[in-house]
Amino acid sequence: MIFSTLLRKVRNFAHLSWFVKTWFLPVWFLLGVSRSLVLIIPFRHLAPRLGVRTGILPWVALVDSGREARALSIARVVQTAASYTPWVSNCFPQAVVARILLGIYCVPYCLFFGVTRDPTGSTLKAHAWVTAGRVRVTGGESFGQFTVLGCFVSPCLAHAISQIDQ
């Protein structure tokens, strides 16, 4: 039983792209570090590292097809690694790790924070998600379900926007 499960996991891993294989362990580790930071450090101290705050207006970063492909690869490795962590790797740690990888590969991104009410209407549910062009890097289809409370964009995207405004 254990051997067959292990064999299946090895076969599945063998079919992953080289990018996912290369980044799997670093991303797995980063998810743990991100989870710890999210639990220990107040948001106001984490926020400056997430990107440039743009307010509550939803953005969609325009990216070329090569960067979209890279964002899709990043989405796959974050999702794959998150499914193997023994700790909770929910939306916030995944968004932080995706932001790190997108920054390393110079892919413009938008990191969103939003809320919605649960079906009973008694409590709020928070969520974080990251997009790069048409790619939902983390968080799934969140725009229709959550009200955006904050948006952070990659520094290169914020710089390009500030050049347009001048």
N, C-alpha and C positions, 0 to 999 in steps of 0.2 A: 504494500500500500504506500508506504513512505517512499520507497524506491521509484515507484511509478509516478508519483507526484513530482519528485525531484527530476526525473527523466523528462517529464512533460514540460517543466519549467525551463530546463536546459534547452530543449528543442525550441520552445517559444522564444527564448533569448537569442538563439542562433539565427532566427529569422528576422530579428530587428535590424534596422539600418545601422551602419557604422557609427553615425552620429549618436544615436541612442545608446549603443554599446559603450562608446567612449565616455559619454557624459553621465551614464547611469549612476555610478558610485559617487562622483562629486555632487550630483544633484540630490541623491539620497542623503548624503551628509549635510548639504546646505538646507534641505528641508528640516532636518533636526535642529540646526543652528537657528534657522528662521523661526521655527516654532518656539524655541527657548526665548529668543529676543522679543517675539510678540507677547509672550507671557510676562516677561520681566521688565522690559523697557516701556515707559509711557509713549503713547502714540505721538505726542508732540515732539519727542526726540527721534522717533523713527521717520516721521513725515519728510524731513529735508532730504533723506536718502532715497525716497521713493521716486523723485523727479521734481519737476517744477509744478507747483500748485496752480491750477487754472480756474478754480471756482467750481460751480456746479453744472456748467454747460457741458453736455456730452460732446466729445470729440471723436473723430475717427481719423487716425493717422493714415495718410496715403503713402503706400510703399510700392516699390516695383515688384515684379514677379519673383526675382531672386530672393529678395528679403521676405516676401510672403512665404516662400518655400522654407527659408530658414526659420521663420516664426512657427510654421507648422511642425518642423522638426523639434523645436524647443517645446511646443505644446505636447508632443508625443513623449518626450523624455521626462517632462515634469509629471505628466499623468501616470506614466509607467512607474517611475520611482515612488510617487506618492502612494500608489497601490501596494507597495511592498514595505512601507514604514510601519514599525510596531507602535508608533505614537500617532496622534491625530495630525494629519497633514491636510487640514481643511483649506478653504479658499485663501485665507490671508497668507499663510506660509507659501502656498503655491504661487500666489501673485508676487511675493517678494523674490522668490527664486527665479520666476519667469522674467521679472524686471532686471535681475542681475545678468541673466544670460542674454537677453535682448540688448542690454547695454554693452556687453562684451562684443557682440556681433554688430553693433551700430545699427540696430533695427529700431526705427521710431515706434514708440508704443504709447498707449494710454492706459493708465491704471485707474480704475474706478472703485469707489466705495458707495454702496447704496443700502437702503432699507426697504422692508415691506412688512405689512402686518401678517401674522399667521392667520390661517383660515378662521379661527375663532374671533380674531380681532382684538385679543387681549394683550398680546405681546408683539414686539418688533423683532424682526429677523434681519441681521446684518449680513452683508455679502461683499466680497471683493472680486474683481475680475479684470483681466488684461486683454486688450486687443492690439493688433498690429495689422493695419489695413483691413482686409476682409476676414482675417484669421482671428478666431476667438482662442487666444492662447491658453487662458485659464478661465474658469467660471461659467462656461457654457453660454446659453442665450439668456443674458441677464437684463438687457435693456427693457424688455417688455414686462418684466416681473418686479424690478426694483426701481425705486426713486433714487436718482443719483444725488449723493450728498457731497461728493468731492471727486475731483479728477486731478491726476498727476500725469504730466507728459514727459517724454524723454527730453533732456536738456537740449539736444540738437534740434528737436522739433520746436521747442519753445524759442530757441534762438532764431530759427527761420521765421517764425510767426512775428517776433519782435522786429525783424528786418522789414517785414511787409507793412507793419503798423507805422513805420517811420516815414 
